[in-house]
Amino acid sequence: MYICPMNLMQLNHEIGKSYNHEPDLCWECYSCVKTCPQSAIEMRGGADYFPMGGRLTPLRGTTAITWTVRYRNGNIKRFKFPIRSTSWGKIEPHPEQHRPRANDLKAPTLFGEDNYLGVERLPTPTPPPNKQTKRRT
C-alpha cells in the first residue's frame, strides 16, 4: 500500500484486506487509518493517552475528517477538522513557475529550486574534460 511512510501495509490478495506486516516499526502516524475509505483500521493507542477500552475512529470526507472518540464509560464525542483549504480540482500548483518541459527532467536541480532558495540561478556542476586515450594496435 502506498499510504504508509514506512511501507508497512501489505495487501493479502487471497482475502482482499490489508494488514501491517511489521507492527513494531509503526510510527503511529495513522496515515493508514485516516485514508481508509471503510474506516476498517482501528487505532491502537498508548496507555498514556488512550485509556483501556477507549476507541478512536476517523471518518474522512471530501472536505473534512471527523474523529469519533468513544470513551470506556460509553460517552461519545466527535471532532471535525477541515482537510483542505481549496475545493477539489481548484489547486494551481506553482502558479509563479513556468510549466515543466521535457528537458527539465534531465536538469540536475529540482523544479523551481532556484526560485524557492531565493537565488537568480543555481550553480551547475561542470563535467570533467574528456581525456583522450591512446589506442593500442
Secondary structure, DSSP 8 states (H G I E B T S, - for coil): --S-TT--EEEETTTTEEEES-GGG-----HHHHH-TT--------TTTS-TT-EEEEEE-SSEEEEEEE-TTS-EEEEEEE--SS-TT---S-TTS----GGGGGSSS-TTHHHHHT-S-----------------
